[in-house]
Amino acid sequence: MAQPITMIKKEIPSKEEIESKKIANLQSQLAENEEALNTLMNLVGELHENGILDSANAMLQAKEKITEIALNQVNREPVTNFLNNFISASSAFTDFKPEQTKKLVSCVAAGMNEGTEFVQNNKKVGVFDIMKALNDPDINRAVGFGIHFLKGMGKGLKEK
């Protein structure tokens, strides 16, 4: 029959043993990731040469001051107006159908091209040219769109 266990001996590694295991583990990781470490060291070297590390360090040292300046800038009226306008415009764009927006933008681009060509020709437009132009189906379509656009916009302005 076996003897009963009366004492459990727990091995507690010394501080030196723990450190040597950590160093051995670190050495193996360094060996496995040599290429990544070389790339990282090159990157850090470039950042140092260009003064970016010094700038980043200075920014970290002055982080409270930088945060205060940034918050003061954001709280300025032009910035808050921009943000409010951006949010309003974004919500308005949610009402538009993407196909309509895409078509309208491409039509505006085509109109810009035609307009640029006309401006480069230095031709003068007379009253009779405008009357004749209304017979052109493309121009008539654009004028009709503009008139109805303005009508819808006017209705919207009346309601508000």
Biotite code that builds the C-alpha atoms (Angstrom):
import biotite.structure as struc

atoms = struc.array([
    struc.Atom([0.000, 0.000, 0.000], chain_id="A", res_id=1, res_name="MET", atom_name="CA", element="C"),
    struc.Atom([1.173, 3.492, -0.817], chain_id="A", res_id=2, res_name="ALA", atom_name="CA", element="C"),
    struc.Atom([2.026, 6.039, 1.769], chain_id="A", res_id=3, res_name="GLN", atom_name="CA", element="C"),
    struc.Atom([-0.500, 8.857, 2.143], chain_id="A", res_id=4, res_name="PRO", atom_name="CA", element="C"),
    struc.Atom([0.627, 12.291, 0.973], chain_id="A", res_id=5, res_name="ILE", atom_name="CA", element="C"),
    struc.Atom([1.173, 14.438, 3.979], chain_id="A", res_id=6, res_name="THR", atom_name="CA", element="C"),
    struc.Atom([3.061, 17.350, 2.504], chain_id="A", res_id=7, res_name="MET", atom_name="CA", element="C"),
    struc.Atom([2.664, 19.156, -0.836], chain_id="A", res_id=8, res_name="ILE", atom_name="CA", element="C"),
    struc.Atom([5.744, 20.884, -1.993], chain_id="A", res_id=9, res_name="LYS", atom_name="CA", element="C"),
    struc.Atom([4.936, 23.857, -4.188], chain_id="A", res_id=10, res_name="LYS", atom_name="CA", element="C"),
    struc.Atom([7.750, 25.154, -6.314], chain_id="A", res_id=11, res_name="GLU", atom_name="CA", element="C"),
    struc.Atom([7.793, 28.918, -6.421], chain_id="A", res_id=12, res_name="ILE", atom_name="CA", element="C"),
    struc.Atom([10.175, 30.236, -9.077], chain_id="A", res_id=13, res_name="PRO", atom_name="CA", element="C"),
    struc.Atom([12.572, 32.906, -7.990], chain_id="A", res_id=14, res_name="SER", atom_name="CA", element="C"),
    struc.Atom([12.518, 36.402, -9.417], chain_id="A", res_id=15, res_name="LYS", atom_name="CA", element="C"),
    struc.Atom([15.571, 35.625, -11.556], chain_id="A", res_id=16, res_name="GLU", atom_name="CA", element="C"),
    struc.Atom([13.907, 32.494, -13.000], chain_id="A", res_id=17, res_name="GLU", atom_name="CA", element="C"),
    struc.Atom([10.766, 34.459, -13.880], chain_id="A", res_id=18, res_name="ILE", atom_name="CA", element="C"),
    struc.Atom([12.833, 37.160, -15.574], chain_id="A", res_id=19, res_name="GLU", atom_name="CA", element="C"),
    struc.Atom([14.907, 34.637, -17.515], chain_id="A", res_id=20, res_name="SER", atom_name="CA", element="C"),
    struc.Atom([11.688, 32.928, -18.777], chain_id="A", res_id=21, res_name="LYS", atom_name="CA", element="C"),
    struc.Atom([10.327, 36.322, -19.862], chain_id="A", res_id=22, res_name="LYS", atom_name="CA", element="C"),
    struc.Atom([13.586, 37.174, -21.637], chain_id="A", res_id=23, res_name="ILE", atom_name="CA", element="C"),
    struc.Atom([13.609, 33.776, -23.389], chain_id="A", res_id=24, res_name="ALA", atom_name="CA", element="C"),
    struc.Atom([9.984, 34.301, -24.481], chain_id="A", res_id=25, res_name="ASN", atom_name="CA", element="C"),
    struc.Atom([10.795, 37.797, -25.751], chain_id="A", res_id=26, res_name="LEU", atom_name="CA", element="C"),
    struc.Atom([13.820, 36.495, -27.677], chain_id="A", res_id=27, res_name="GLN", atom_name="CA", element="C"),
    struc.Atom([11.714, 33.862, -29.419], chain_id="A", res_id=28, res_name="SER", atom_name="CA", element="C"),
    struc.Atom([9.103, 36.475, -30.355], chain_id="A", res_id=29, res_name="GLN", atom_name="CA", element="C"),
    struc.Atom([11.839, 38.749, -31.712], chain_id="A", res_id=30, res_name="LEU", atom_name="CA", element="C"),
    struc.Atom([13.215, 35.896, -33.820], chain_id="A", res_id=31, res_name="ALA", atom_name="CA", element="C"),
    struc.Atom([9.762, 35.007, -35.176], chain_id="A", res_id=32, res_name="GLU", atom_name="CA", element="C"),
    struc.Atom([8.863, 38.595, -36.088], chain_id="A", res_id=33, res_name="ASN", atom_name="CA", element="C"),
    struc.Atom([12.204, 39.904, -37.339], chain_id="A", res_id=34, res_name="GLU", atom_name="CA", element="C"),
    struc.Atom([10.865, 41.331, -40.613], chain_id="A", res_id=35, res_name="GLU", atom_name="CA", element="C"),
    struc.Atom([7.960, 43.149, -38.922], chain_id="A", res_id=36, res_name="ALA", atom_name="CA", element="C"),
    struc.Atom([10.314, 44.591, -36.309], chain_id="A", res_id=37, res_name="LEU", atom_name="CA", element="C"),
    struc.Atom([12.736, 45.812, -38.978], chain_id="A", res_id=38, res_name="ASN", atom_name="CA", element="C"),
    struc.Atom([9.855, 47.523, -40.784], chain_id="A", res_id=39, res_name="THR", atom_name="CA", element="C"),
    struc.Atom([8.690, 49.085, -37.532], chain_id="A", res_id=40, res_name="LEU", atom_name="CA", element="C"),
    struc.Atom([12.181, 50.324, -36.702], chain_id="A", res_id=41, res_name="MET", atom_name="CA", element="C"),
    struc.Atom([12.539, 51.853, -40.205], chain_id="A", res_id=42, res_name="ASN", atom_name="CA", element="C"),
    struc.Atom([9.171, 53.569, -39.784], chain_id="A", res_id=43, res_name="LEU", atom_name="CA", element="C"),
    struc.Atom([10.108, 54.969, -36.382], chain_id="A", res_id=44, res_name="VAL", atom_name="CA", element="C"),
    struc.Atom([13.442, 56.141, -37.813], chain_id="A", res_id=45, res_name="GLY", atom_name="CA", element="C"),
    struc.Atom([11.693, 58.002, -40.635], chain_id="A", res_id=46, res_name="GLU", atom_name="CA", element="C"),
    struc.Atom([9.250, 59.587, -38.194], chain_id="A", res_id=47, res_name="LEU", atom_name="CA", element="C"),
    struc.Atom([12.155, 60.715, -36.035], chain_id="A", res_id=48, res_name="HIS", atom_name="CA", element="C"),
    struc.Atom([14.138, 62.119, -38.981], chain_id="A", res_id=49, res_name="GLU", atom_name="CA", element="C"),
    struc.Atom([11.139, 64.139, -40.152], chain_id="A", res_id=50, res_name="ASN", atom_name="CA", element="C"),
    struc.Atom([10.474, 65.517, -36.672], chain_id="A", res_id=51, res_name="GLY", atom_name="CA", element="C"),
    struc.Atom([7.082, 63.864, -36.430], chain_id="A", res_id=52, res_name="ILE", atom_name="CA", element="C"),
    struc.Atom([7.971, 61.993, -33.246], chain_id="A", res_id=53, res_name="LEU", atom_name="CA", element="C"),
    struc.Atom([8.978, 65.245, -31.568], chain_id="A", res_id=54, res_name="ASP", atom_name="CA", element="C"),
    struc.Atom([5.739, 66.872, -32.703], chain_id="A", res_id=55, res_name="SER", atom_name="CA", element="C"),
    struc.Atom([3.656, 63.943, -31.486], chain_id="A", res_id=56, res_name="ALA", atom_name="CA", element="C"),
    struc.Atom([5.455, 63.980, -28.159], chain_id="A", res_id=57, res_name="ASN", atom_name="CA", element="C"),
    struc.Atom([4.882, 67.729, -27.781], chain_id="A", res_id=58, res_name="ALA", atom_name="CA", element="C"),
    struc.Atom([1.200, 67.237, -28.607], chain_id="A", res_id=59, res_name="MET", atom_name="CA", element="C"),
    struc.Atom([0.899, 64.537, -25.961], chain_id="A", res_id=60, res_name="LEU", atom_name="CA", element="C"),
    struc.Atom([2.528, 66.829, -23.416], chain_id="A", res_id=61, res_name="GLN", atom_name="CA", element="C"),
    struc.Atom([0.065, 69.630, -24.268], chain_id="A", res_id=62, res_name="ALA", atom_name="CA", element="C"),
    struc.Atom([-3.027, 67.478, -24.724], chain_id="A", res_id=63, res_name="LYS", atom_name="CA", element="C"),
    struc.Atom([-5.211, 69.449, -22.276], chain_id="A", res_id=64, res_name="GLU", atom_name="CA", element="C"),
    struc.Atom([-4.355, 72.744, -23.952], chain_id="A", res_id=65, res_name="LYS", atom_name="CA", element="C"),
    struc.Atom([-4.936, 71.301, -27.447], chain_id="A", res_id=66, res_name="ILE", atom_name="CA", element="C"),
    struc.Atom([-8.294, 69.857, -26.347], chain_id="A", res_id=67, res_name="THR", atom_name="CA", element="C"),
    struc.Atom([-9.324, 73.225, -24.919], chain_id="A", res_id=68, res_name="GLU", atom_name="CA", element="C"),
    struc.Atom([-8.389, 75.013, -28.158], chain_id="A", res_id=69, res_name="ILE", atom_name="CA", element="C"),
    struc.Atom([-10.220, 72.426, -30.277], chain_id="A", res_id=70, res_name="ALA", atom_name="CA", element="C"),
    struc.Atom([-13.374, 72.702, -28.153], chain_id="A", res_id=71, res_name="LEU", atom_name="CA", element="C"),
    struc.Atom([-13.266, 76.491, -28.328], chain_id="A", res_id=72, res_name="ASN", atom_name="CA", element="C"),
    struc.Atom([-12.969, 76.307, -32.121], chain_id="A", res_id=73, res_name="GLN", atom_name="CA", element="C"),
    struc.Atom([-15.842, 73.830, -32.426], chain_id="A", res_id=74, res_name="VAL", atom_name="CA", element="C"),
    struc.Atom([-18.077, 76.023, -30.268], chain_id="A", res_id=75, res_name="ASN", atom_name="CA", element="C"),
    struc.Atom([-17.629, 79.046, -32.562], chain_id="A", res_id=76, res_name="ARG", atom_name="CA", element="C"),
    struc.Atom([-20.785, 80.161, -34.363], chain_id="A", res_id=77, res_name="GLU", atom_name="CA", element="C"),
    struc.Atom([-19.531, 79.519, -37.940], chain_id="A", res_id=78, res_name="PRO", atom_name="CA", element="C"),
    struc.Atom([-18.638, 75.940, -37.031], chain_id="A", res_id=79, res_name="VAL", atom_name="CA", element="C"),
    struc.Atom([-21.956, 75.265, -35.306], chain_id="A", res_id=80, res_name="THR", atom_name="CA", element="C"),
    struc.Atom([-23.762, 76.829, -38.290], chain_id="A", res_id=81, res_name="ASN", atom_name="CA", element="C"),
    struc.Atom([-21.824, 74.552, -40.641], chain_id="A", res_id=82, res_name="PHE", atom_name="CA", element="C"),
    struc.Atom([-22.652, 71.476, -38.568], chain_id="A", res_id=83, res_name="LEU", atom_name="CA", element="C"),
    struc.Atom([-26.346, 72.406, -38.341], chain_id="A", res_id=84, res_name="ASN", atom_name="CA", element="C"),
    struc.Atom([-26.492, 73.061, -42.097], chain_id="A", res_id=85, res_name="ASN", atom_name="CA", element="C"),
    struc.Atom([-24.693, 69.803, -42.823], chain_id="A", res_id=86, res_name="PHE", atom_name="CA", element="C"),
    struc.Atom([-27.123, 67.846, -40.649], chain_id="A", res_id=87, res_name="ILE", atom_name="CA", element="C"),
    struc.Atom([-30.112, 69.575, -42.269], chain_id="A", res_id=88, res_name="SER", atom_name="CA", element="C"),
    struc.Atom([-28.774, 68.926, -45.773], chain_id="A", res_id=89, res_name="ALA", atom_name="CA", element="C"),
    struc.Atom([-28.060, 65.306, -44.888], chain_id="A", res_id=90, res_name="SER", atom_name="CA", element="C"),
    struc.Atom([-31.592, 64.783, -43.650], chain_id="A", res_id=91, res_name="SER", atom_name="CA", element="C"),
    struc.Atom([-32.954, 66.463, -46.785], chain_id="A", res_id=92, res_name="ALA", atom_name="CA", element="C"),
    struc.Atom([-30.932, 64.111, -48.990], chain_id="A", res_id=93, res_name="PHE", atom_name="CA", element="C"),
    struc.Atom([-32.623, 61.142, -47.327], chain_id="A", res_id=94, res_name="THR", atom_name="CA", element="C"),
    struc.Atom([-35.875, 62.263, -49.018], chain_id="A", res_id=95, res_name="ASP", atom_name="CA", element="C"),
    struc.Atom([-34.304, 62.031, -52.493], chain_id="A", res_id=96, res_name="PHE", atom_name="CA", element="C"),
    struc.Atom([-34.249, 58.851, -54.487], chain_id="A", res_id=97, res_name="LYS", atom_name="CA", element="C"),
    struc.Atom([-30.642, 57.892, -55.364], chain_id="A", res_id=98, res_name="PRO", atom_name="CA", element="C"),
    struc.Atom([-31.519, 57.337, -59.036], chain_id="A", res_id=99, res_name="GLU", atom_name="CA", element="C"),
    struc.Atom([-32.966, 60.850, -59.308], chain_id="A", res_id=100, res_name="GLN", atom_name="CA", element="C"),
    struc.Atom([-29.948, 62.402, -57.612], chain_id="A", res_id=101, res_name="THR", atom_name="CA", element="C"),
    struc.Atom([-27.542, 60.480, -59.851], chain_id="A", res_id=102, res_name="LYS", atom_name="CA", element="C"),
    struc.Atom([-29.443, 61.520, -62.970], chain_id="A", res_id=103, res_name="LYS", atom_name="CA", element="C"),
    struc.Atom([-29.637, 65.156, -61.861], chain_id="A", res_id=104, res_name="LEU", atom_name="CA", element="C"),
    struc.Atom([-25.913, 65.309, -61.114], chain_id="A", res_id=105, res_name="VAL", atom_name="CA", element="C"),
    struc.Atom([-25.028, 63.795, -64.491], chain_id="A", res_id=106, res_name="SER", atom_name="CA", element="C"),
    struc.Atom([-27.385, 66.262, -66.204], chain_id="A", res_id=107, res_name="CYS", atom_name="CA", element="C"),
    struc.Atom([-25.742, 69.162, -64.368], chain_id="A", res_id=108, res_name="VAL", atom_name="CA", element="C"),
    struc.Atom([-22.334, 67.887, -65.533], chain_id="A", res_id=109, res_name="ALA", atom_name="CA", element="C"),
    struc.Atom([-23.571, 67.698, -69.130], chain_id="A", res_id=110, res_name="ALA", atom_name="CA", element="C"),
    struc.Atom([-25.007, 71.210, -68.819], chain_id="A", res_id=111, res_name="GLY", atom_name="CA", element="C"),
    struc.Atom([-21.691, 72.483, -67.445], chain_id="A", res_id=112, res_name="MET", atom_name="CA", element="C"),
    struc.Atom([-19.899, 71.033, -70.472], chain_id="A", res_id=113, res_name="ASN", atom_name="CA", element="C"),
    struc.Atom([-22.328, 72.648, -72.941], chain_id="A", res_id=114, res_name="GLU", atom_name="CA", element="C"),
    struc.Atom([-22.171, 75.949, -71.052], chain_id="A", res_id=115, res_name="GLY", atom_name="CA", element="C"),
    struc.Atom([-18.378, 75.915, -71.023], chain_id="A", res_id=116, res_name="THR", atom_name="CA", element="C"),
    struc.Atom([-18.279, 75.307, -74.766], chain_id="A", res_id=117, res_name="GLU", atom_name="CA", element="C"),
    struc.Atom([-20.665, 78.243, -75.342], chain_id="A", res_id=118, res_name="PHE", atom_name="CA", element="C"),
    struc.Atom([-18.641, 80.606, -73.148], chain_id="A", res_id=119, res_name="VAL", atom_name="CA", element="C"),
    struc.Atom([-15.464, 79.715, -75.036], chain_id="A", res_id=120, res_name="GLN", atom_name="CA", element="C"),
    struc.Atom([-17.128, 80.605, -78.380], chain_id="A", res_id=121, res_name="ASN", atom_name="CA", element="C"),
    struc.Atom([-17.816, 84.221, -77.264], chain_id="A", res_id=122, res_name="ASN", atom_name="CA", element="C"),
    struc.Atom([-21.187, 84.283, -79.080], chain_id="A", res_id=123, res_name="LYS", atom_name="CA", element="C"),
    struc.Atom([-23.906, 86.723, -78.112], chain_id="A", res_id=124, res_name="LYS", atom_name="CA", element="C"),
    struc.Atom([-27.431, 85.485, -77.361], chain_id="A", res_id=125, res_name="VAL", atom_name="CA", element="C"),
    struc.Atom([-30.319, 87.596, -78.613], chain_id="A", res_id=126, res_name="GLY", atom_name="CA", element="C"),
    struc.Atom([-34.017, 87.594, -77.742], chain_id="A", res_id=127, res_name="VAL", atom_name="CA", element="C"),
    struc.Atom([-34.900, 85.726, -80.926], chain_id="A", res_id=128, res_name="PHE", atom_name="CA", element="C"),
    struc.Atom([-32.236, 83.118, -80.123], chain_id="A", res_id=129, res_name="ASP", atom_name="CA", element="C"),
    struc.Atom([-33.988, 82.491, -76.810], chain_id="A", res_id=130, res_name="ILE", atom_name="CA", element="C"),
    struc.Atom([-37.384, 82.170, -78.537], chain_id="A", res_id=131, res_name="MET", atom_name="CA", element="C"),
    struc.Atom([-35.945, 79.727, -81.092], chain_id="A", res_id=132, res_name="LYS", atom_name="CA", element="C"),
    struc.Atom([-34.189, 77.795, -78.322], chain_id="A", res_id=133, res_name="ALA", atom_name="CA", element="C"),
    struc.Atom([-37.526, 77.066, -76.644], chain_id="A", res_id=134, res_name="LEU", atom_name="CA", element="C"),
    struc.Atom([-38.424, 74.961, -79.691], chain_id="A", res_id=135, res_name="ASN", atom_name="CA", element="C"),
    struc.Atom([-35.408, 72.722, -78.992], chain_id="A", res_id=136, res_name="ASP", atom_name="CA", element="C"),
    struc.Atom([-36.789, 69.695, -77.088], chain_id="A", res_id=137, res_name="PRO", atom_name="CA", element="C"),
    struc.Atom([-33.749, 69.502, -74.791], chain_id="A", res_id=138, res_name="ASP", atom_name="CA", element="C"),
    struc.Atom([-33.959, 73.164, -73.809], chain_id="A", res_id=139, res_name="ILE", atom_name="CA", element="C"),
    struc.Atom([-37.727, 72.984, -73.477], chain_id="A", res_id=140, res_name="ASN", atom_name="CA", element="C"),
    struc.Atom([-37.370, 69.985, -71.166], chain_id="A", res_id=141, res_name="ARG", atom_name="CA", element="C"),
    struc.Atom([-34.798, 71.809, -68.987], chain_id="A", res_id=142, res_name="ALA", atom_name="CA", element="C"),
    struc.Atom([-36.870, 75.013, -68.863], chain_id="A", res_id=143, res_name="VAL", atom_name="CA", element="C"),
    struc.Atom([-39.976, 73.003, -67.973], chain_id="A", res_id=144, res_name="GLY", atom_name="CA", element="C"),
    struc.Atom([-38.044, 71.219, -65.254], chain_id="A", res_id=145, res_name="PHE", atom_name="CA", element="C"),
    struc.Atom([-36.808, 74.556, -63.935], chain_id="A", res_id=146, res_name="GLY", atom_name="CA", element="C"),
    struc.Atom([-40.270, 76.098, -63.918], chain_id="A", res_id=147, res_name="ILE", atom_name="CA", element="C"),
    struc.Atom([-41.786, 73.127, -62.084], chain_id="A", res_id=148, res_name="HIS", atom_name="CA", element="C"),
    struc.Atom([-38.818, 73.000, -59.716], chain_id="A", res_id=149, res_name="PHE", atom_name="CA", element="C"),
    struc.Atom([-39.410, 76.652, -58.853], chain_id="A", res_id=150, res_name="LEU", atom_name="CA", element="C"),
    struc.Atom([-43.141, 76.006, -58.455], chain_id="A", res_id=151, res_name="LYS", atom_name="CA", element="C"),
    struc.Atom([-42.499, 73.153, -56.015], chain_id="A", res_id=152, res_name="GLY", atom_name="CA", element="C"),
    struc.Atom([-39.964, 75.243, -54.151], chain_id="A", res_id=153, res_name="MET", atom_name="CA", element="C"),
    struc.Atom([-42.465, 78.101, -53.903], chain_id="A", res_id=154, res_name="GLY", atom_name="CA", element="C"),
    struc.Atom([-45.109, 75.751, -52.508], chain_id="A", res_id=155, res_name="LYS", atom_name="CA", element="C"),
    struc.Atom([-42.620, 74.554, -49.934], chain_id="A", res_id=156, res_name="GLY", atom_name="CA", element="C"),
    struc.Atom([-41.768, 78.128, -48.952], chain_id="A", res_id=157, res_name="LEU", atom_name="CA", element="C"),
    struc.Atom([-45.474, 78.974, -48.587], chain_id="A", res_id=158, res_name="LYS", atom_name="CA", element="C"),
    struc.Atom([-46.104, 76.021, -46.255], chain_id="A", res_id=159, res_name="GLU", atom_name="CA", element="C"),
    struc.Atom([-43.265, 76.939, -43.923], chain_id="A", res_id=160, res_name="LYS", atom_name="CA", element="C"),
])
